[in-house]
């Protein structure tokens, strides 16, 4: 392979469809999209921007479920094949062992990252109704222990790296403001203990038109011999609002705030009906990727139009080759 | 005294004028204001929002000096009496022993806090031209060692507490956005080592009309038997822009994110010519307070109209009595 996957696991049962004949794209959609419909649990207005990971002999996940009062909630779910999901009808009730940790007010856009011995959940949490990065961990996707928020408001899209790097836990995030933020760069922060964070580094700013308003990390980065492969969303502001697409970037393995190679164009933009039509038109928003370390296959879960959840596929080799051929090497 | 000062030092040479006969205000201005004029160093367009502390047998400080290209710079300065200042004509060149710490781009609104054995400077620093809380320390106000930024962007008004509390260094700050932020609460963050920060707590939100747009910590909090006395600025948005005033609040000594008593009104608002007229009309902005532990006298340095620097006076007893009589006890 162009970039051997490091630290990954064999995942022969990864959701997968071969690339359609004649397809010139680097990413291709699952033919039966969306895989999770907006009403897959009774209380739901919509289920999108959600995270799935290998778990046991199947998969588990944390799902953004907006209810019919439009409260933003997190629900756990399980699947044998990564395509058909059993999402819990009740929201996650986080265990808080410290009364200073604020009770859950809302949560959205979760990511799940397995580190060492447990699954860490990061999400956009409310601190006095101001968004910042909430954190919790679970061993079984039944009991979730909420820990300290990583950062001060205002922040969104907190995405952890799956191992310590140079002795530090690391998290990407997108500092924001209190509303539908019209700016946003990706930053990296470091922590010795997952409670206190510092040594903040700037990673990348919006650059091309498709991402000119703001960018944010998507799924947990995939470690390859050549660097950390990160899918990230970018936003263009049209005359009728934000348009969310996504692309990929390769980050340095030891100093992952350094960009090695960056996509010049988006890899996927909202073009299908289920991506263009819904509560928020024209949004594709990746929050999780499964990877098979043997074949380099990648299955990306992405939210569609803030309404439902879909799958698309690619391989590590395909993305790295694309970055090599058409990507940008920063100064 | 109503609230005995804890951990303070005798400061018999504190700048001081007695309260004028007939004055009904809790704070009163120095009659010779402004004490630092806009052109007190040759390169300056303006000198304001600056910090002074006791140093040797006199005083030292870090000053916001905007130059005539309107670059925002920090300059050190010295004074025998706290009123007549010798401000260095050249800006502070921070020593950076770690190349990952970004070179100085701009800095403004410094605070200086003596902790343990040295003077810490916090200020609004640029990280890739985005504002956040920069940090440095000095022993002599000649050499300044820059350390890691405390937080991710976007943040302003980082103000340290002068000692560890429950084993933690603590800092107040005002998370913001990328521009002339139209919102802002005071938060508190904790650190075991001044590099990594966490356990963020919400302290207070805007409440009264005079502060309805945003609030931020001012000088380093003054420890009294009854709690931490904090002066803080608040902003009202008029039809012609922001109006900065300031007031006081008493915070819990052990859990200083808990408000004990809060001013219902401002203590000082822009009313004199030098506060109303200048580069930014209608701004009084406190960044430092000297305190005499023997008498409870307080001398506050405050920026005026983003142009010059003035002094006003009060006592710990006066402010605590005012908070007792007319302040708000939060729920």
Interface residues (C-beta under 8 A of the other chain):
Chain A: X100 X127 X128 X130 X132 X148 X149 X150 X151 X152 X153 X154 X155 X173 X175 X176 X177 X178 X181 X183 X185 X187 X189 X190 X191 X192 X193 X195 X196 X197 X198 X199 X200 X201 X202 X205
Chain B: X100 X127 X128 X130 X132 X148 X149 X150 X151 X152 X153 X154 X155 X173 X175 X176 X177 X178 X181 X183 X185 X187 X189 X190 X191 X192 X193 X195 X196 X197 X198 X199 X200 X201 X202 X205
